[in-house]
Amino acid sequence: MARYLLHRFVQGVVVLALVAVVVFVVSRLSGNPVNQMLPENATPEQREALTRSLGLDQPLTTQFARFVGGILTGDFGHSHRFAAPALDLVLSRVGNTVALALAGLALAVVAGLTLGVLSGLRQGSHLDRVITAVVTVGQSVPSFWIGILLILVVGVQLKALPFAGASTPESIVLPALTLSVVPTVSIARVTRSSVVETLQMDHIRTARAKGLRTGELVRRHVLRNAAVPVLTITGLLLTEAVGGAVITERVFAWPGIGSLAVEAIAVRDYAVVQTITLVVAAAVVVVGVLVDLAYMAVDPRIRMTGAAR
């Protein structure tokens, strides 16, 4: 186990190093932030002075070395748009994004597992066809449209829940519902396929022949065997929710790193864009390790393979 964790740690470091290189190069190719920071009538001397103060007059190799050195010492740069350290700014927003992602994914797991298990157990029935139709519709509808619909109906007409900002605990409900739609569809489809496949296994047929009740059969055998692919898609969806909640955060004015990234990109705020990218990449690496550990806890065969590494 220790060797496996060390192996994954080294992999994570390599991934983050590659991400650092890519985000540094791409951010420099996106344009000069001086053009966004100064008015159109700024003099060449003012532009040159600001370029020097930001260190953009130095060679790219020097800029990259300074960028990497800052990361190693915990200095991710200073935001010229928000006049604050980039890391502090991102960390002040990342909690809101994580809370939204976890809330949306929790709703998706509950709804997706329920729909997938019911559909898989009743394969070919009217219930299966209805659930399949609902899942297909959910997959076809854009999430931002669902968010706007929830705002109009629940927020504006019914005035049941707040729909902008994060001023109260109830503010997370509508964006979490919006964010849960796509993951619910994915989890439901994977769960249904896993349940249908598991029900064809010999030990399941034996358990049924012995008279094991359906509820006990699902709890002890079906869900456990179907857990590995569900864990896979759930881990992927969690990283997507953390890194890709931009549209949902913008629709509901949710103060997370998605909306912060949009603002930073618009003004070429290199420090903030680079920090957000590295934080999300680190989250992806950590979630990947946690999913692998969950595999080992669920499936003894994977546990033995991991211990042998």
C-alpha positions as CSV (number, residue, x, y, z in Angstrom):
1,M,0.0,0.0,0.0
2,A,2.8,2.4,0.9
3,R,4.5,1.8,-2.4
4,Y,1.3,2.3,-4.3
5,L,0.7,5.7,-2.5
6,L,4.2,6.8,-3.2
7,H,3.8,5.8,-6.9
8,R,0.6,7.9,-7.1
9,F,2.3,10.8,-5.3
10,V,5.1,10.8,-7.9
11,Q,2.5,10.6,-10.7
12,G,0.6,13.6,-9.2
13,V,3.8,15.7,-9.0
14,V,4.5,15.0,-12.7
15,V,1.0,15.8,-13.7
16,L,1.1,19.1,-11.8
17,A,4.4,20.0,-13.3
18,L,3.0,19.4,-16.8
19,V,-0.1,21.5,-16.0
20,A,2.1,24.3,-14.7
21,V,4.1,24.4,-18.0
22,V,0.9,24.3,-20.1
23,V,-1.0,27.0,-18.1
24,F,2.1,29.3,-18.1
25,V,2.5,29.1,-21.9
26,V,-1.2,29.4,-22.7
27,S,-1.7,32.3,-20.4
28,R,1.2,34.2,-22.0
29,L,-0.2,33.5,-25.5
30,S,-3.6,34.9,-24.5
31,G,-2.4,38.5,-24.6
32,N,-0.7,41.2,-22.6
33,P,-2.5,42.2,-19.4
34,V,-1.1,45.7,-19.7
35,N,-3.6,46.4,-22.4
36,Q,-6.4,45.6,-20.0
37,M,-4.9,47.5,-17.0
38,L,-4.2,50.9,-18.7
39,P,-6.6,53.2,-20.5
40,E,-6.5,53.5,-24.3
41,N,-4.8,56.9,-24.1
42,A,-1.9,55.6,-21.9
43,T,1.6,56.7,-23.1
44,P,4.2,54.3,-24.2
45,E,6.3,55.2,-21.2
46,Q,3.4,54.2,-18.9
47,R,3.0,50.9,-20.7
48,E,6.7,50.2,-20.5
49,A,6.8,51.0,-16.8
50,L,3.9,48.7,-16.0
51,T,5.4,45.9,-18.1
52,R,8.6,46.2,-16.2
53,S,6.8,46.2,-12.8
54,L,4.9,43.0,-13.8
55,G,8.2,41.4,-14.9
56,L,6.8,40.8,-18.4
57,D,9.8,42.4,-20.0
58,Q,12.0,39.5,-18.9
59,P,12.6,36.4,-21.1
60,L,9.9,33.6,-20.8
61,T,12.4,31.3,-19.2
62,T,13.1,33.8,-16.5
63,Q,9.4,34.4,-16.0
64,F,8.8,30.6,-15.8
65,A,11.6,30.1,-13.3
66,R,10.2,32.8,-11.1
67,F,6.7,31.3,-11.4
68,V,7.9,27.8,-10.4
69,G,10.0,29.2,-7.6
70,G,7.1,31.1,-6.2
71,I,4.9,28.0,-6.3
72,L,7.5,26.1,-4.3
73,T,7.6,28.8,-1.7
74,G,3.8,29.2,-1.6
75,D,3.8,32.5,-3.5
76,F,1.5,32.2,-6.5
77,G,1.7,35.8,-7.5
78,H,-0.4,38.9,-7.0
79,S,-3.7,39.6,-8.7
80,H,-3.6,43.0,-10.5
81,R,-7.4,42.9,-10.9
82,F,-8.3,42.3,-7.3
83,A,-5.2,43.7,-5.7
84,A,-4.7,40.6,-3.5
85,P,-2.4,37.5,-3.3
86,A,-3.7,35.1,-6.0
87,L,-3.6,32.0,-3.7
88,D,-5.5,33.8,-0.9
89,L,-8.1,35.0,-3.4
90,V,-8.6,31.5,-4.9
91,L,-8.7,29.8,-1.4
92,S,-11.4,32.3,-0.3
93,R,-13.6,31.1,-3.2
94,V,-12.7,27.4,-3.5
95,G,-14.8,26.5,-0.4
96,N,-18.0,27.7,-2.2
97,T,-17.2,25.7,-5.3
98,V,-16.4,22.6,-3.3
99,A,-19.6,22.9,-1.3
100,L,-21.7,23.4,-4.5
101,A,-20.0,20.5,-6.2
102,L,-20.5,18.1,-3.2
103,A,-24.1,19.2,-2.8
104,G,-24.8,18.7,-6.5
105,L,-23.0,15.3,-6.6
106,A,-24.7,14.1,-3.4
107,L,-28.1,14.8,-5.0
108,A,-26.9,13.1,-8.2
109,V,-25.7,10.0,-6.5
110,V,-29.0,9.5,-4.6
111,A,-31.2,10.2,-7.6
112,G,-28.9,8.4,-10.1
113,L,-28.5,5.2,-8.0
114,T,-32.2,5.1,-7.3
115,L,-33.2,5.5,-10.9
116,G,-30.5,3.1,-12.1
117,V,-31.3,0.3,-9.7
118,L,-35.1,0.6,-10.3
119,S,-34.5,0.6,-14.1
120,G,-32.1,-2.3,-13.9
121,L,-34.3,-4.5,-11.7
122,R,-37.3,-3.9,-13.9
123,Q,-35.5,-4.2,-17.3
124,G,-37.9,-4.0,-20.2
125,S,-40.9,-2.9,-18.0
126,H,-42.9,0.3,-18.3
127,L,-41.0,1.7,-15.4
128,D,-37.7,1.0,-17.2
129,R,-39.0,2.8,-20.3
130,V,-40.2,5.8,-18.3
131,I,-36.9,6.1,-16.5
132,T,-35.0,5.8,-19.7
133,A,-37.1,8.5,-21.3
134,V,-36.5,10.8,-18.3
135,V,-32.8,10.2,-18.4
136,T,-32.7,10.8,-22.1
137,V,-34.5,14.2,-21.7
138,G,-32.2,15.1,-18.8
139,Q,-29.2,14.4,-21.0
140,S,-30.5,16.5,-23.9
141,V,-31.4,19.6,-21.9
142,P,-28.6,22.2,-21.3
143,S,-27.9,22.8,-17.6
144,F,-28.0,26.5,-17.9
145,W,-31.6,26.3,-19.3
146,I,-32.6,24.2,-16.2
147,G,-30.9,26.9,-14.0
148,I,-32.8,29.7,-15.7
149,L,-36.1,27.7,-15.4
150,L,-35.5,27.1,-11.7
151,I,-34.8,30.8,-11.2
152,L,-38.0,31.9,-13.0
153,V,-40.3,29.3,-11.4
154,V,-38.9,28.7,-7.9
155,G,-37.1,31.9,-7.3
156,V,-39.2,34.6,-9.1
157,Q,-42.8,33.3,-9.3
158,L,-43.0,31.1,-6.2
159,K,-40.3,33.1,-4.2
160,A,-39.6,29.9,-2.4
161,L,-35.8,30.0,-2.5
162,P,-33.0,32.6,-3.1
163,F,-31.5,32.4,-6.5
164,A,-28.5,34.8,-6.5
165,G,-25.4,34.9,-4.4
166,A,-24.6,32.8,-1.3
167,S,-26.1,35.0,1.5
168,T,-28.1,32.2,3.2
169,P,-27.7,28.4,3.5
170,E,-30.8,28.0,1.2
171,S,-28.9,29.8,-1.6
172,I,-27.1,26.5,-2.5
173,V,-30.3,24.6,-3.3
174,L,-31.1,25.8,-6.8
175,P,-27.5,25.8,-8.1
176,A,-27.0,22.4,-6.6
177,L,-30.1,21.1,-8.3
178,T,-28.9,22.5,-11.6
179,L,-25.5,21.1,-11.2
180,S,-26.9,17.6,-10.3
181,V,-28.8,17.0,-13.6
182,V,-26.0,15.9,-15.8
183,P,-24.3,13.7,-13.1
184,T,-27.7,12.1,-12.3
185,V,-28.1,11.1,-15.9
186,S,-24.5,9.6,-16.1
187,I,-24.8,7.8,-12.8
188,A,-28.3,6.4,-13.6
189,R,-27.1,5.0,-17.0
190,V,-23.9,3.4,-15.5
191,T,-25.9,2.0,-12.6
192,R,-28.5,0.5,-14.8
193,S,-25.9,-1.2,-17.0
194,S,-24.0,-2.5,-14.0
195,V,-27.2,-3.8,-12.3
196,V,-28.4,-5.6,-15.5
197,E,-24.9,-7.2,-16.0
198,T,-24.7,-8.2,-12.3
199,L,-28.1,-9.8,-12.3
200,Q,-26.8,-12.2,-15.0
201,M,-24.0,-13.6,-12.8
202,D,-24.2,-17.1,-11.5
203,H,-24.0,-16.3,-7.8
204,I,-27.0,-13.9,-8.2
205,R,-29.0,-16.6,-9.8
206,T,-28.0,-19.0,-7.0
207,A,-29.0,-16.4,-4.3
208,R,-32.4,-15.9,-6.0
209,A,-32.9,-19.7,-6.3
210,K,-32.3,-19.9,-2.5
211,G,-35.2,-17.5,-2.0
212,L,-33.2,-14.4,-0.9
213,R,-35.5,-11.4,-0.8
214,T,-35.1,-8.7,-3.5
215,G,-34.1,-6.0,-1.0
216,E,-31.4,-8.2,0.6
217,L,-30.2,-9.3,-2.8
218,V,-29.7,-5.7,-4.0
219,R,-28.0,-4.6,-0.8
220,R,-25.7,-7.5,-0.3
221,H,-24.8,-8.5,-3.9
222,V,-26.1,-6.2,-6.7
223,L,-24.9,-2.9,-5.3
224,R,-21.6,-4.2,-4.2
225,N,-20.8,-5.7,-7.6
226,A,-22.0,-2.6,-9.4
227,A,-20.1,-0.2,-7.1
228,V,-16.8,-0.1,-9.1
229,P,-18.1,1.5,-12.3
230,V,-20.3,3.8,-10.3
231,L,-17.3,4.9,-8.2
232,T,-15.4,5.5,-11.4
233,I,-18.0,7.8,-13.0
234,T,-18.7,9.5,-9.6
235,G,-15.0,10.4,-9.2
236,L,-14.8,11.8,-12.7
237,L,-18.0,13.8,-12.2
238,L,-16.7,15.2,-8.9
239,T,-13.6,16.6,-10.6
240,E,-15.8,17.9,-13.5
241,A,-18.1,19.6,-11.0
242,V,-15.2,21.3,-9.2
243,G,-13.5,22.5,-12.4
244,G,-16.5,23.0,-14.6
245,A,-19.2,24.7,-12.6
246,V,-18.5,27.9,-14.4
247,I,-21.9,28.2,-16.1
248,T,-23.9,27.3,-13.0
249,E,-21.9,29.8,-10.9
250,R,-22.5,32.5,-13.4
251,V,-26.2,31.9,-13.8
252,F,-26.7,32.0,-10.0
253,A,-24.0,34.6,-9.2
254,W,-22.4,31.9,-7.0
255,P,-19.1,33.2,-5.6
256,G,-16.9,30.3,-6.6
257,I,-13.7,29.8,-8.5
258,G,-15.6,29.3,-11.8
259,S,-17.0,32.8,-11.8
260,L,-13.6,34.1,-10.5
261,A,-11.9,32.3,-13.4
262,V,-14.1,34.1,-16.0
263,E,-13.3,37.5,-14.5
264,A,-9.6,36.7,-14.3
265,I,-9.5,35.5,-17.9
266,A,-11.3,38.6,-19.2
267,V,-8.6,40.9,-17.8
268,R,-5.6,38.6,-18.4
269,D,-5.0,38.1,-14.7
270,Y,-2.2,35.6,-15.1
271,A,-1.6,34.9,-11.4
272,V,-5.3,34.1,-10.7
273,V,-5.8,31.9,-13.8
274,Q,-2.6,29.9,-13.1
275,T,-3.5,29.4,-9.5
276,I,-7.1,28.3,-10.2
277,T,-5.8,25.8,-12.8
278,L,-3.2,24.3,-10.5
279,V,-5.7,24.1,-7.6
280,V,-8.2,22.3,-9.8
281,A,-5.5,20.0,-11.2
282,A,-4.4,19.1,-7.6
283,A,-8.0,18.4,-6.7
284,V,-8.3,16.0,-9.7
285,V,-5.1,14.1,-8.6
286,V,-6.4,13.8,-5.0
287,V,-9.8,12.6,-6.1
288,G,-8.2,10.0,-8.3
289,V,-6.3,8.6,-5.4
290,L,-9.4,8.6,-3.2
291,V,-11.4,6.8,-5.9
292,D,-8.6,4.1,-6.1
293,L,-8.7,3.6,-2.4
294,A,-12.5,3.3,-2.5
295,Y,-12.0,0.6,-5.2
296,M,-9.8,-1.4,-2.8
297,A,-12.4,-1.0,0.0
298,V,-15.2,-2.3,-2.2
299,D,-13.5,-5.0,-4.3
300,P,-11.1,-7.4,-2.6
301,R,-9.5,-8.3,-5.9
302,I,-8.5,-4.7,-6.6
303,R,-7.3,-4.5,-2.9
304,M,-4.9,-7.4,-3.5
305,T,-3.6,-5.9,-6.7
306,G,-3.0,-2.5,-5.0
307,A,-1.2,-4.2,-2.1
308,A,1.1,-6.1,-4.5
309,R,2.3,-2.9,-6.2
